[in-house]
Amino acid sequence: MSSLAKITDGYTQGHLTQAAKDVLTERRIKQLHTKPLTAVEFIPPLARQEPVYQEEENSFKAWFVKTPLGKKRAKAATESENDGKDKGQKGKVGKKGKEAKKKGKKKK
């Protein structure tokens, strides 16, 4: 699995799906119980496809961040990170607040 993961670096989900469809023919599916799949079987279908190069991926990411959807997702991601940090702080403050209330009730 790790060698297959290294080989598929740079390929999109669509590339991997197409490679799986090419490998998993009806005939091959019938043979699975006697002959398990190997990573080597996926190399020829992947070799016929052009991977996404790092420069292309970086330029796509740079473009996407500038789009309205990219800005919205970036904003949502930072808000969720801040919410996680705030919740951690609120939990500590809330606990102290509960302890203070308990002490106040004991004095009465």
ZAMARGU-4260 file (C-alpha; in steps of 0.2 Angstrom, whole numbers, plus 5000, padded with zeros to 4 digits):
<rodrens>
0) 5000/5000/5000 | 5014/5012/5004 | 5022/5010/4987 | 5006/5012/4979 | 5003/5028/4988
5) 5020/5035/4983 | 5017/5030/4965 | 5000/5039/4964 | 5007/5055/4971 | 5002/5069/4959
10) 4987/5060/4952 | 4969/5066/4955 | 4955/5056/4963 | 4948/5055/4945 | 4964/5047/4939
15) 4964/5034/4953 | 4945/5030/4949 | 4949/5028/4931 | 4964/5016/4935 | 4953/5006/4947
20) 4940/5004/4933 | 4953/4999/4921 | 4960/4986/4932 | 4943/4979/4940 | 4936/4972/4924
25) 4922/4959/4926 | 4934/4945/4923 | 4947/4952/4936 | 4933/4954/4949 | 4929/4935/4946
30) 4947/4931/4949 | 4949/4941/4966 | 4945/4926/4977 | 4959/4916/4969 | 4971/4930/4964
35) 4971/4945/4976 | 4975/4963/4968 | 4993/4969/4968 | 4999/4987/4967 | 5008/4982/4951
40) 4992/4980/4942 | 4988/4999/4944 | 5004/5005/4936 | 5000/5002/4918 | 4983/5012/4919
45) 4991/5026/4929 | 5006/5027/4917 | 4994/5030/4902 | 4988/5046/4912 | 4996/5063/4914
50) 4999/5067/4933 | 4995/5084/4940 | 5012/5093/4942 | 5016/5103/4958 | 5017/5119/4949
55) 5000/5117/4941 | 4993/5112/4958 | 5001/5127/4966 | 4994/5139/4953 | 4977/5132/4955
60) 4977/5134/4973 | 4983/5152/4972 | 4969/5155/4959 | 4956/5146/4970 | 4960/5157/4985
65) 4955/5172/4975 | 4938/5166/4970 | 4922/5169/4981 | 4921/5151/4986 | 4939/5150/4990
70) 4938/5166/5001 | 4922/5158/5010 | 4931/5142/5013 | 4947/5151/5020 | 4936/5161/5031
75) 4926/5146/5038 | 4942/5137/5041 | 4949/5151/5051 | 4933/5153/5061 | 4932/5134/5065
80) 4950/5135/5071 | 4946/5150/5082 | 4930/5142/5088 | 4941/5127/5094 | 4953/5138/5103
85) 4938/5148/5111 | 4929/5133/5117 | 4945/5127/5126 | 4946/5143/5135 | 4927/5144/5139
90) 4928/5126/5146 | 4941/5132/5158 | 4932/5148/5163 | 4916/5139/5164 | 4923/5126/5176
95) 4930/5140/5187 | 4913/5149/5186 | 4904/5133/5192 | 4916/5130/5206 | 4914/5148/5212
100) 4895/5146/5212 | 4897/5130/5222 | 4907/5139/5235 | 4895/5154/5235 | 4881/5141/5239
105) 4890/5133/5253 | 4893/5150/5262 | 4874/5153/5262
</rodrens>
